[in-house]
Amino acid sequence: MLKGMSRSEGEAVMKGRGAVTISIFALLLAVFSLLSNGNSSKILSATLSINDTWSFYQAKSIKQNIYELRVEPDEKVIAKYESEKKEIMAEARKLEADRDEAKKRSPWYSMAITFLQIAMVLSSTSILAVSMELLWASVGCAVFASMLFGNGYWMLFL
């Protein structure tokens, strides 16, 4: 109970404070989820592009091998395929690097979302228990969640 207040006064104050924190946490959760889902989509899209690029590379390799196995190989065509394969490989490696970077962010986003959900539960519980300690614990949990998300976004720490 809040100091110097009756239980009903304390409950009214806690309802107001709890409602504000829950609203802020819900807003943060929506933003974090949106960015996290965008990251997941980036990983999936990159994976599909990588598969397509390596398939294209394989097709070029097969064509190059056909020209190499001819009775009279066409060196100009073979060189062209080798050059194209190098470009395709470079593109695939870049896509893999982008995907791997996005994968590094995912655990941070997931932990941040989990801690933000815990913060919402603590804030709701603070209303029922009329406890400022629980409300402050929820704020601390939300701050920690924001730090986790910030680290995932900016990759400050591994």
PyMOL commands that set and color helices and strands:
alter all, ss='L'
color gray80, all
select helices_A, chain A and resi 7-69+75-129+132-154
alter helices_A, ss='H'
color red, helices_A
deselect
rebuild
show_as cartoon
